[in-house]
Amino acid sequence: MSFAHGSNDGQKDMGLIMLILIGTVPTAYALNKAVSPAETQTFVAVAHEASAVFAKYAANTPPSSNPRDDTQAFMRTRQISSASVPAVKQLTDTIAK
């Protein structure tokens, strides 16, 4: 009832529009329909190859307990640690799955 009456009708309209945009626009980015099944298979194959390369460099290193945090620490500081390569390998494996 107060939608049509009051001094802040414009704010109510914009609030509703923003709720609709915030609720629907991100799904357009999350669901990329432009990627074909063949491109998806190529991406998975490349992720497996990258994981194999990382495995060579992380040969005798134990897996990371928190790969996302270790990778973020590497990206933030630009300093590679003993947990960096195993963490990137674990994230690459997760992406490939």
Chimera marker file (.cmm) of the C-alpha trace (Angstrom):
<marker_set name="trace">
<marker id="1" x="0.000" y="0.000" z="0.000" r="1" g="1" b="0" radius="0.5"/>
<marker id="2" x="2.848" y="2.396" z="0.711" r="1" g="1" b="0" radius="0.5"/>
<marker id="3" x="4.432" y="1.543" z="-2.632" r="1" g="1" b="0" radius="0.5"/>
<marker id="4" x="2.250" y="4.128" z="-4.404" r="1" g="1" b="0" radius="0.5"/>
<marker id="5" x="2.172" y="6.716" z="-1.615" r="1" g="1" b="0" radius="0.5"/>
<marker id="6" x="4.904" y="8.579" z="0.146" r="1" g="1" b="0" radius="0.5"/>
<marker id="7" x="7.856" y="10.805" z="-0.570" r="1" g="1" b="0" radius="0.5"/>
<marker id="8" x="10.404" y="8.050" z="-1.246" r="1" g="1" b="0" radius="0.5"/>
<marker id="9" x="8.648" y="6.147" z="-4.041" r="1" g="1" b="0" radius="0.5"/>
<marker id="10" x="11.721" y="6.473" z="-6.265" r="1" g="1" b="0" radius="0.5"/>
<marker id="11" x="13.860" y="4.796" z="-3.644" r="1" g="1" b="0" radius="0.5"/>
<marker id="12" x="11.388" y="1.936" z="-3.363" r="1" g="1" b="0" radius="0.5"/>
<marker id="13" x="11.351" y="1.487" z="-7.137" r="1" g="1" b="0" radius="0.5"/>
<marker id="14" x="15.139" y="1.484" z="-7.342" r="1" g="1" b="0" radius="0.5"/>
<marker id="15" x="15.352" y="-0.918" z="-4.423" r="1" g="1" b="0" radius="0.5"/>
<marker id="16" x="13.091" y="-3.390" z="-6.201" r="1" g="1" b="0" radius="0.5"/>
<marker id="17" x="15.050" y="-3.019" z="-9.438" r="1" g="1" b="0" radius="0.5"/>
<marker id="18" x="18.339" y="-3.613" z="-7.606" r="1" g="1" b="0" radius="0.5"/>
<marker id="19" x="16.956" y="-6.715" z="-5.890" r="1" g="1" b="0" radius="0.5"/>
<marker id="20" x="15.931" y="-8.102" z="-9.263" r="1" g="1" b="0" radius="0.5"/>
<marker id="21" x="19.315" y="-7.296" z="-10.825" r="1" g="1" b="0" radius="0.5"/>
<marker id="22" x="21.301" y="-8.695" z="-7.911" r="1" g="1" b="0" radius="0.5"/>
<marker id="23" x="19.210" y="-11.861" z="-7.969" r="1" g="1" b="0" radius="0.5"/>
<marker id="24" x="19.240" y="-12.546" z="-11.705" r="1" g="1" b="0" radius="0.5"/>
<marker id="25" x="22.269" y="-10.976" z="-13.393" r="1" g="1" b="0" radius="0.5"/>
<marker id="26" x="24.946" y="-13.133" z="-11.664" r="1" g="1" b="0" radius="0.5"/>
<marker id="27" x="23.358" y="-16.278" z="-13.070" r="1" g="1" b="0" radius="0.5"/>
<marker id="28" x="24.060" y="-15.006" z="-16.579" r="1" g="1" b="0" radius="0.5"/>
<marker id="29" x="27.769" y="-14.977" z="-15.736" r="1" g="1" b="0" radius="0.5"/>
<marker id="30" x="27.703" y="-18.254" z="-13.835" r="1" g="1" b="0" radius="0.5"/>
<marker id="31" x="26.033" y="-20.155" z="-16.680" r="1" g="1" b="0" radius="0.5"/>
<marker id="32" x="28.228" y="-19.554" z="-19.711" r="1" g="1" b="0" radius="0.5"/>
<marker id="33" x="26.265" y="-21.179" z="-22.506" r="1" g="1" b="0" radius="0.5"/>
<marker id="34" x="28.842" y="-20.178" z="-25.113" r="1" g="1" b="0" radius="0.5"/>
<marker id="35" x="31.202" y="-23.013" z="-24.122" r="1" g="1" b="0" radius="0.5"/>
<marker id="36" x="30.636" y="-26.111" z="-26.217" r="1" g="1" b="0" radius="0.5"/>
<marker id="37" x="31.010" y="-29.665" z="-24.857" r="1" g="1" b="0" radius="0.5"/>
<marker id="38" x="34.169" y="-30.099" z="-26.955" r="1" g="1" b="0" radius="0.5"/>
<marker id="39" x="35.721" y="-27.015" z="-25.363" r="1" g="1" b="0" radius="0.5"/>
<marker id="40" x="34.808" y="-28.345" z="-21.937" r="1" g="1" b="0" radius="0.5"/>
<marker id="41" x="36.551" y="-31.655" z="-22.691" r="1" g="1" b="0" radius="0.5"/>
<marker id="42" x="39.638" y="-29.757" z="-23.896" r="1" g="1" b="0" radius="0.5"/>
<marker id="43" x="39.655" y="-27.695" z="-20.683" r="1" g="1" b="0" radius="0.5"/>
<marker id="44" x="39.448" y="-30.845" z="-18.535" r="1" g="1" b="0" radius="0.5"/>
<marker id="45" x="42.284" y="-32.479" z="-20.504" r="1" g="1" b="0" radius="0.5"/>
<marker id="46" x="44.513" y="-29.415" z="-20.107" r="1" g="1" b="0" radius="0.5"/>
<marker id="47" x="43.740" y="-29.298" z="-16.372" r="1" g="1" b="0" radius="0.5"/>
<marker id="48" x="44.842" y="-32.937" z="-16.037" r="1" g="1" b="0" radius="0.5"/>
<marker id="49" x="48.064" y="-32.183" z="-17.957" r="1" g="1" b="0" radius="0.5"/>
<marker id="50" x="48.764" y="-29.168" z="-15.746" r="1" g="1" b="0" radius="0.5"/>
<marker id="51" x="48.190" y="-31.302" z="-12.663" r="1" g="1" b="0" radius="0.5"/>
<marker id="52" x="50.732" y="-33.832" z="-13.940" r="1" g="1" b="0" radius="0.5"/>
<marker id="53" x="53.306" y="-31.057" z="-14.374" r="1" g="1" b="0" radius="0.5"/>
<marker id="54" x="52.648" y="-29.736" z="-10.870" r="1" g="1" b="0" radius="0.5"/>
<marker id="55" x="52.985" y="-33.288" z="-9.534" r="1" g="1" b="0" radius="0.5"/>
<marker id="56" x="56.542" y="-33.470" z="-10.895" r="1" g="1" b="0" radius="0.5"/>
<marker id="57" x="57.514" y="-30.324" z="-8.998" r="1" g="1" b="0" radius="0.5"/>
<marker id="58" x="55.739" y="-31.385" z="-5.817" r="1" g="1" b="0" radius="0.5"/>
<marker id="59" x="57.128" y="-34.918" z="-5.863" r="1" g="1" b="0" radius="0.5"/>
<marker id="60" x="57.957" y="-35.522" z="-2.186" r="1" g="1" b="0" radius="0.5"/>
<marker id="61" x="55.908" y="-32.733" z="-0.653" r="1" g="1" b="0" radius="0.5"/>
<marker id="62" x="52.901" y="-33.595" z="1.521" r="1" g="1" b="0" radius="0.5"/>
<marker id="63" x="49.517" y="-32.311" z="0.341" r="1" g="1" b="0" radius="0.5"/>
<marker id="64" x="48.349" y="-28.968" z="1.625" r="1" g="1" b="0" radius="0.5"/>
<marker id="65" x="45.849" y="-28.946" z="4.480" r="1" g="1" b="0" radius="0.5"/>
<marker id="66" x="44.219" y="-25.800" z="3.075" r="1" g="1" b="0" radius="0.5"/>
<marker id="67" x="45.128" y="-25.404" z="-0.615" r="1" g="1" b="0" radius="0.5"/>
<marker id="68" x="43.042" y="-22.298" z="-1.220" r="1" g="1" b="0" radius="0.5"/>
<marker id="69" x="44.705" y="-20.341" z="1.597" r="1" g="1" b="0" radius="0.5"/>
<marker id="70" x="48.181" y="-21.486" z="0.548" r="1" g="1" b="0" radius="0.5"/>
<marker id="71" x="47.549" y="-20.427" z="-3.040" r="1" g="1" b="0" radius="0.5"/>
<marker id="72" x="46.158" y="-17.073" z="-1.938" r="1" g="1" b="0" radius="0.5"/>
<marker id="73" x="49.210" y="-16.506" z="0.261" r="1" g="1" b="0" radius="0.5"/>
<marker id="74" x="51.460" y="-17.179" z="-2.724" r="1" g="1" b="0" radius="0.5"/>
<marker id="75" x="49.474" y="-14.770" z="-4.922" r="1" g="1" b="0" radius="0.5"/>
<marker id="76" x="49.454" y="-12.094" z="-2.233" r="1" g="1" b="0" radius="0.5"/>
<marker id="77" x="53.160" y="-12.239" z="-1.299" r="1" g="1" b="0" radius="0.5"/>
<marker id="78" x="54.638" y="-13.534" z="-4.582" r="1" g="1" b="0" radius="0.5"/>
<marker id="79" x="56.881" y="-15.745" z="-2.450" r="1" g="1" b="0" radius="0.5"/>
<marker id="80" x="56.755" y="-19.462" z="-3.173" r="1" g="1" b="0" radius="0.5"/>
<marker id="81" x="56.740" y="-21.738" z="-0.160" r="1" g="1" b="0" radius="0.5"/>
<marker id="82" x="56.904" y="-25.496" z="0.230" r="1" g="1" b="0" radius="0.5"/>
<marker id="83" x="53.093" y="-25.619" z="0.311" r="1" g="1" b="0" radius="0.5"/>
<marker id="84" x="52.517" y="-23.494" z="-2.813" r="1" g="1" b="0" radius="0.5"/>
<marker id="85" x="52.995" y="-26.092" z="-5.557" r="1" g="1" b="0" radius="0.5"/>
<marker id="86" x="51.043" y="-28.885" z="-3.811" r="1" g="1" b="0" radius="0.5"/>
<marker id="87" x="48.239" y="-26.403" z="-3.141" r="1" g="1" b="0" radius="0.5"/>
<marker id="88" x="48.057" y="-25.360" z="-6.799" r="1" g="1" b="0" radius="0.5"/>
<marker id="89" x="48.091" y="-29.010" z="-7.841" r="1" g="1" b="0" radius="0.5"/>
<marker id="90" x="45.218" y="-29.809" z="-5.493" r="1" g="1" b="0" radius="0.5"/>
<marker id="91" x="43.167" y="-26.879" z="-6.804" r="1" g="1" b="0" radius="0.5"/>
<marker id="92" x="43.899" y="-27.910" z="-10.389" r="1" g="1" b="0" radius="0.5"/>
<marker id="93" x="42.690" y="-31.434" z="-9.591" r="1" g="1" b="0" radius="0.5"/>
<marker id="94" x="39.511" y="-29.986" z="-8.111" r="1" g="1" b="0" radius="0.5"/>
<marker id="95" x="38.907" y="-27.863" z="-11.215" r="1" g="1" b="0" radius="0.5"/>
<marker id="96" x="39.480" y="-30.875" z="-13.457" r="1" g="1" b="0" radius="0.5"/>
<marker id="97" x="36.847" y="-32.856" z="-11.558" r="1" g="1" b="0" radius="0.5"/>
<link id1="1" id2="2" r="1" g="1" b="0" radius="0.2"/>
<link id1="2" id2="3" r="1" g="1" b="0" radius="0.2"/>
<link id1="3" id2="4" r="1" g="1" b="0" radius="0.2"/>
<link id1="4" id2="5" r="1" g="1" b="0" radius="0.2"/>
<link id1="5" id2="6" r="1" g="1" b="0" radius="0.2"/>
<link id1="6" id2="7" r="1" g="1" b="0" radius="0.2"/>
<link id1="7" id2="8" r="1" g="1" b="0" radius="0.2"/>
<link id1="8" id2="9" r="1" g="1" b="0" radius="0.2"/>
<link id1="9" id2="10" r="1" g="1" b="0" radius="0.2"/>
<link id1="10" id2="11" r="1" g="1" b="0" radius="0.2"/>
<link id1="11" id2="12" r="1" g="1" b="0" radius="0.2"/>
<link id1="12" id2="13" r="1" g="1" b="0" radius="0.2"/>
<link id1="13" id2="14" r="1" g="1" b="0" radius="0.2"/>
<link id1="14" id2="15" r="1" g="1" b="0" radius="0.2"/>
<link id1="15" id2="16" r="1" g="1" b="0" radius="0.2"/>
<link id1="16" id2="17" r="1" g="1" b="0" radius="0.2"/>
<link id1="17" id2="18" r="1" g="1" b="0" radius="0.2"/>
<link id1="18" id2="19" r="1" g="1" b="0" radius="0.2"/>
<link id1="19" id2="20" r="1" g="1" b="0" radius="0.2"/>
<link id1="20" id2="21" r="1" g="1" b="0" radius="0.2"/>
<link id1="21" id2="22" r="1" g="1" b="0" radius="0.2"/>
<link id1="22" id2="23" r="1" g="1" b="0" radius="0.2"/>
<link id1="23" id2="24" r="1" g="1" b="0" radius="0.2"/>
<link id1="24" id2="25" r="1" g="1" b="0" radius="0.2"/>
<link id1="25" id2="26" r="1" g="1" b="0" radius="0.2"/>
<link id1="26" id2="27" r="1" g="1" b="0" radius="0.2"/>
<link id1="27" id2="28" r="1" g="1" b="0" radius="0.2"/>
<link id1="28" id2="29" r="1" g="1" b="0" radius="0.2"/>
<link id1="29" id2="30" r="1" g="1" b="0" radius="0.2"/>
<link id1="30" id2="31" r="1" g="1" b="0" radius="0.2"/>
<link id1="31" id2="32" r="1" g="1" b="0" radius="0.2"/>
<link id1="32" id2="33" r="1" g="1" b="0" radius="0.2"/>
<link id1="33" id2="34" r="1" g="1" b="0" radius="0.2"/>
<link id1="34" id2="35" r="1" g="1" b="0" radius="0.2"/>
<link id1="35" id2="36" r="1" g="1" b="0" radius="0.2"/>
<link id1="36" id2="37" r="1" g="1" b="0" radius="0.2"/>
<link id1="37" id2="38" r="1" g="1" b="0" radius="0.2"/>
<link id1="38" id2="39" r="1" g="1" b="0" radius="0.2"/>
<link id1="39" id2="40" r="1" g="1" b="0" radius="0.2"/>
<link id1="40" id2="41" r="1" g="1" b="0" radius="0.2"/>
<link id1="41" id2="42" r="1" g="1" b="0" radius="0.2"/>
<link id1="42" id2="43" r="1" g="1" b="0" radius="0.2"/>
<link id1="43" id2="44" r="1" g="1" b="0" radius="0.2"/>
<link id1="44" id2="45" r="1" g="1" b="0" radius="0.2"/>
<link id1="45" id2="46" r="1" g="1" b="0" radius="0.2"/>
<link id1="46" id2="47" r="1" g="1" b="0" radius="0.2"/>
<link id1="47" id2="48" r="1" g="1" b="0" radius="0.2"/>
<link id1="48" id2="49" r="1" g="1" b="0" radius="0.2"/>
<link id1="49" id2="50" r="1" g="1" b="0" radius="0.2"/>
<link id1="50" id2="51" r="1" g="1" b="0" radius="0.2"/>
<link id1="51" id2="52" r="1" g="1" b="0" radius="0.2"/>
<link id1="52" id2="53" r="1" g="1" b="0" radius="0.2"/>
<link id1="53" id2="54" r="1" g="1" b="0" radius="0.2"/>
<link id1="54" id2="55" r="1" g="1" b="0" radius="0.2"/>
<link id1="55" id2="56" r="1" g="1" b="0" radius="0.2"/>
<link id1="56" id2="57" r="1" g="1" b="0" radius="0.2"/>
<link id1="57" id2="58" r="1" g="1" b="0" radius="0.2"/>
<link id1="58" id2="59" r="1" g="1" b="0" radius="0.2"/>
<link id1="59" id2="60" r="1" g="1" b="0" radius="0.2"/>
<link id1="60" id2="61" r="1" g="1" b="0" radius="0.2"/>
<link id1="61" id2="62" r="1" g="1" b="0" radius="0.2"/>
<link id1="62" id2="63" r="1" g="1" b="0" radius="0.2"/>
<link id1="63" id2="64" r="1" g="1" b="0" radius="0.2"/>
<link id1="64" id2="65" r="1" g="1" b="0" radius="0.2"/>
<link id1="65" id2="66" r="1" g="1" b="0" radius="0.2"/>
<link id1="66" id2="67" r="1" g="1" b="0" radius="0.2"/>
<link id1="67" id2="68" r="1" g="1" b="0" radius="0.2"/>
<link id1="68" id2="69" r="1" g="1" b="0" radius="0.2"/>
<link id1="69" id2="70" r="1" g="1" b="0" radius="0.2"/>
<link id1="70" id2="71" r="1" g="1" b="0" radius="0.2"/>
<link id1="71" id2="72" r="1" g="1" b="0" radius="0.2"/>
<link id1="72" id2="73" r="1" g="1" b="0" radius="0.2"/>
<link id1="73" id2="74" r="1" g="1" b="0" radius="0.2"/>
<link id1="74" id2="75" r="1" g="1" b="0" radius="0.2"/>
<link id1="75" id2="76" r="1" g="1" b="0" radius="0.2"/>
<link id1="76" id2="77" r="1" g="1" b="0" radius="0.2"/>
<link id1="77" id2="78" r="1" g="1" b="0" radius="0.2"/>
<link id1="78" id2="79" r="1" g="1" b="0" radius="0.2"/>
<link id1="79" id2="80" r="1" g="1" b="0" radius="0.2"/>
<link id1="80" id2="81" r="1" g="1" b="0" radius="0.2"/>
<link id1="81" id2="82" r="1" g="1" b="0" radius="0.2"/>
<link id1="82" id2="83" r="1" g="1" b="0" radius="0.2"/>
<link id1="83" id2="84" r="1" g="1" b="0" radius="0.2"/>
<link id1="84" id2="85" r="1" g="1" b="0" radius="0.2"/>
<link id1="85" id2="86" r="1" g="1" b="0" radius="0.2"/>
<link id1="86" id2="87" r="1" g="1" b="0" radius="0.2"/>
<link id1="87" id2="88" r="1" g="1" b="0" radius="0.2"/>
<link id1="88" id2="89" r="1" g="1" b="0" radius="0.2"/>
<link id1="89" id2="90" r="1" g="1" b="0" radius="0.2"/>
<link id1="90" id2="91" r="1" g="1" b="0" radius="0.2"/>
<link id1="91" id2="92" r="1" g="1" b="0" radius="0.2"/>
<link id1="92" id2="93" r="1" g="1" b="0" radius="0.2"/>
<link id1="93" id2="94" r="1" g="1" b="0" radius="0.2"/>
<link id1="94" id2="95" r="1" g="1" b="0" radius="0.2"/>
<link id1="95" id2="96" r="1" g="1" b="0" radius="0.2"/>
<link id1="96" id2="97" r="1" g="1" b="0" radius="0.2"/>
</marker_set>
